[in-house]
């Protein structure tokens, strides 16, 4: 059920590029009986009274949409163009068919990659009636979907700079979504300070060159001061059970988890 007011966020996926369980792995987490340890590739679905949109269409987007019984997508927003964040793009055609087109929001660099990889859709060379018709919107500043203001949050992801996003309604900072990052500049931490929910990359305990560790994510959360923190983009080195050792109001997100803000 869509919210009468405010915003609802569903974690479509909370896993890393290979998902959990990983192919051919027999570690304790990959063999876990806790369904929360089964993680598809990271993505979220956001619903408001005016709009329903997804952030990233990963490799598992079709499976995620069926699992959550998604019937409406009014727009798609991309963080970056890595394979596990874009390769479900073609499955947007089920939602584009009824709309006639699908608004696509991305940074200039990500849009160029999307237009190259999915040239057949952007250039309209596919002659299938009712096929996906992307409507590109290059993000250079904050924009609005209905009454939700969406502010891009440029953050380092290894040697690259990608977009996280801040979702604000009626002047209230509801969610900061930073699914892939290896750091958060002070300017971004200040911008999202006091947000109700910080959703942040926390790959594992051990440091990684392109993602935050649990310790690094906790340090950033302490700087931001959110109402609650949710870890995402988690690999098989971090079990759901590790949540018990985290500070108060800090959680390990899982596929299907819903956050509601009124």
N, C-alpha and C positions, 0 to 999 in steps of 0.2 A: 504494500500500500504506500503510495507517495505521500509525503508529509503535507499537511494542510498549510503549514507555514515552516519557515526555517529550511533546514537542509538535512538530508540523510546520505551518509557515505557507506557504501558496501565495499569491503575488500574482496575484489574478484580473485586476486592472487597475491601471495606474500612471499613467493620463493625467488630464488636467484635464477640465473640464465639456464641452468640445467634442471631446475625443479627438484623437488624432494618427494618421493625417493629418486635418487639418481639411478640411471641405467647401470646395471651390473654391480651395484654396491650393496654390501651386506652389513653395513654398520648398524648400530643400535637405533639410530634415528630413522634410517631408511627402512628398517624392519619394524618400526614402532607400531603398536596397536592403537595409539592415540591418533584419531583422525585429524587433529590439528597439526600433526607433523607431516601431513600430506599437503605439499605446497605447489601450486601452479605458479606460472610466471607473473611477476608483480603488475598489478593494474587495479584501478578503482572505478566504481560506478557511482555517480553523484546525482541525486534527485532533489529537485526543489519544486514548488508549486508551478513554476513557469517552464522549467527545462529539465531534461534528463540527458546527461552526457557521460562519456567515458574518458579517462585519462590513460592513454596507451591501449593499443590492441595487440597484445602479445600473442605468442605462438598458441596459447591455450584459450584464446578469446571465445571461440565457438563453444567449447566445453563449459566455460564460465557462464556464458550467456544462457545456455540451456539449464545449468544448475540453478541459477538465480531467477529463472523464468523472466528474463528481460524481454520486454515487448516494445520498448520505446528508447530510441537514441536520437536526440536532436542535434548532437554535435560531438566531435571527437577532438581531444587535445593531446598533443604529444610532448613528452619530456625530451626525447632524443631518438635517434634512428637506429640504435642497436637492434639486432635481429629479434631478440626476445621481447622487444617493446613495440614492434611494428608488423610482424609477419601474420597477424590475424586481420590485417587491413581489409582483405577481400571479403571477410564475413560481415562487413558493414553494409554490403549490398542488400541484405535482408531488410535493413532499416531505411536505406536510401530509396528503396523501391516505392514505398508509400509517400515519402517526402518529395521525391523528384530529384533531390540533390542532398549532399551531406557536407555541412560546414566542417572544415578541417583547419585547426589552429596549430601552428608550429613556428619555431624560430626560423629565420631565413635559411640556416644551414640544414636543419631537419627537413624543411619543406623541399629544398633542392634534392635531398636524398629520396624523399617520398615520391617526388615527381619523376625521378630517374628509375627507381625500382618498380613503381606502379604506373609507368608511362602509359600503358594501355588504358588505364582509367582516367588519368588526368588529361590526356589528349583525346579521349573519346574514340580511340581506334577500335574498341570492342563494339561490335554491332548488335550484341544481344539486347533485345528490347528490355527496358527497365533496369539496365545494368548500373552499377555504382557510378555516380557522377559527383566526384569531389568538388567542393567549392572552397578553394584555398584562401586562408586568411593568415598572412604573415604577422607574427607577434613581434611588435617593437615596443609595446607598452601595455599597461593594464587595459583590459577590455571587459565587457559585460555580457553575460548570458542571463536574460531576465533581470532580476534584482541582485544577482550575484556578481560582485566585482572580482575578477580573476587577475591576480598580479603575478607576472613571471618572476621567479627567484633564480637568477643565474648562480650556479654553484660548480665547483670543480669536481670532475669525475675522472680521476687520474690526470692525464694531460689535456683532456677535453673540458669544455664548459657547457653544461646542459641546463635545462630549465626544471626547477621545481615550481610549485604554484601555491599562492596564498588565496584562500576563498573567504571573502568578506561579504556580509549581508547587513544592511542597515547600520553600517559603520562598525560592526562588531567582527573582529578577527576570529573566524570559526576554526579553520583548519589550515595548517601549513603542511604541504605534501612534498617531502624530499626523499624520493625513493632510491635515488642513485647519487651518491656523493662521497667524496673523500675528504671533505672539509666544508665548513660554512663560514664565509667571511663575516667580519663584525657588522658590516653594513646590512647584511641579510638577517643576522641574528637580532639586530636592533629593529629592523622592519617588522619581524614577526613576534617581537617580544610580547609576552602575555597572551598569546593565542590560546584558544580553548583546547585545541588538540594539535600536538606536533606529531606528525607521522614521518619517521626518519629511518634511513638506511642503517641497519646494524647486522652486518653479514655474519659475524662470528666473534669469538673472543680474541682470536689472534689477528694482528694487524694485516691489512691487505692494501696493495698499491692503489686500487681504484674505488674502494668502499670503506665505510666506517666500521670500526670494531665496536663491540658493546661499550667498552670504556670510553671511546671517543664520542659515541652517540650520547652517553650519559653526561659527558662534559658539556656538550653543546646544549643539551636539554637544560642543564643548570644555568647556562648563559641566557637562554630564551625565557625560562620561567613559565612554561605552559601550564594549563590546568591539568592536562594528562599527556603522557608520551606513549606512542605506540611504535614498536619496532617493525620494520618490514624488510623485504629483499633479503631473506634469511636463507642460509645454506644448511647443509646437513650436519654441520658441526655445532649447531645451536638448537637443542631440543626445546619443545614447548615447556617442558618441566623447569627450564632455567628461569622462568618467570618468577618462581618463588624466591629467588635471591636478589631480585631487582628492588630498587627503592619504591616507596609508596607512590601510587598513581603512575607507575611505569609498567607497561604491558607488552607482551609479545603478541602482535596481531596474528590472525589466522584467516584462512580462506573462508569467506562467508560472514565474517564478523561485521556487524552494522553499528555505526555511530550516528546518533540522532541529536540534532541541535535545533531548538525551538526559539 
